[in-house]
Amino acid sequence: MDDSYGVNMRILGIDYGDVRIGVAVSDPMGWTAQQVETISWRFDMEKPLARLAELVRHYAAEKMVVGLPRNMDGSEGFRVDKTRAFIALLEERIPSVPVETWDERLTTVMAQRALQDMGIRARDQKGKIDQMAAAMILQGYLDAKGMRESVRKE
């Protein structure tokens, strides 16, 4: 599979966290991101890795985009190190599907605000925030890739 941005290429978006992992998927055309689920986990990485492998198969995903939690100044902190360790496990578990990172700064805050604007109470937001953040990460990626493709075609 080349790195072109094309028709019928589904991409998983992943918002990695210490307790929950939000998952989103693109439509087959690569235009929009939809929330899929939140995977809860604690100490054993087997459950989330197995579930992500199932989702890759189910959606026939050809790429995964994982949010990279940079600091506001763009530097990398300890959260980036944890995320890169997760990506290494993901690449080991699902070697046939490439993983890219995407800047996720403020996606959780934006997801919280969006849920509040929809009238969802804070205590009911837990799993929804992670899914929405994953969709925001993926949508940002799709929008940027779409812009690059349209510029190339002009």
Order of alpha helices (4+ residues) and beta strands (2+ residues): beta-beta-beta-alpha-beta-alpha-beta-alpha-alpha
